[in-house]
Amino acid sequence: MASDDGRLVSLDDGGEVFIVEHGSGYPLMLLHGGPGLDHHELKPWLDPLGDMGLRLIYVDERGQGQSPRVDPTTLSVRGFAQDIDRLAAALDLDEYAVLGHSFGAIIALSHALERGSASHYVISSGAASSEALMADVEREIERFEPAAMREQIRRSWDAEARLQTVEQARENTAAQMPFHFWEMGDAYSRFMQSDETVYAPDVLAHFAAQGYGDFEWLDHLRWIRKPMLVVVGRYDRTCTLARSEEIHNEVEGSELVVIEKAAHMAHIEQPKAYIDAVRWWFIRQGVLPDPTAPPG
């Protein structure tokens, strides 16, 4: 299967989610961050994985992107995790892996903890504690350079719980985005110029008002038994290196990859290093063939 045409998929609870597929091979569901964003946070940046033996399934999580709008008060991290199983059933996937970035990584971590029905998990710029995450954000805002942008960044975080319109969400995201990049260089410019996101401001406002899911899982991560790769930009100010190290230290057998010269958007700032890290982990896991192995 090699298609970049999106479609709505009906779930067994009556809901629908929009997906875009790219490439062929072992299924890998891709969960965007936000909340309130969509698959354009990850696509086309992760498309090369679809040319390496993975069937990429970009998901607009329920109520976001091109998925039908719902009452945001019906949404939860646990519900998004349940949707992973619902989508797998709708697509007749016997086996599949999950990669979640940022808020998507929180959903993936919830799925690994409570359901564990994916074969492999990639936690990209994630966290296991909402309290620690927000404390990190507050500290990193105070350290942000250039200092003249600190108040802009602070206002953007404070405004999330009050967003009402798509235009407000777009402007607020643009104001906050320098915080998520290591530097405002070429990668930052390319991302900002390519914004095709279908924003869901009500979803972001709902979660921002209640602590982005209010999760405290650190003491439970040791129960995860599925293979896990933890990927983080060394200078991530949102889901910091310390938060990824916590996950790695608690999940037995997990691997940690730190992407240099990158922050929260490591897959955009250092795409080759990021793609190589994910690809070679899947090779070590036996999901993808080893191109260096002798034939026969």
Secondary structure, 3 states (H helix, E strand, C coil): CCCCCEEEEECCCCCEEEEEEECCCEEEEEECCCCCCCHHHCCCCCHHHHHCCEEEEEEECCCCCCCCCCCHHHCCHHHHHHHHHHHHHHCCCCCCEEEEECHHHHHHHHHHHHCCCCCEEEEECCCCEHHHHHHHHHHHHHHCCCHHHHHHHHHHHHHHHHCCCHHHHHHHHHHHHHHHCCCCCHHHHHHHHCCCCCCCHHHHHHHHHCHHHCCECHHHHHHCCCCEEEEEECCCCCCCHHHHHHHHHHCCCCEEEEECCCCCCHHHHCHHHHHHHHHHHHHHCCCCCCCCCCCC
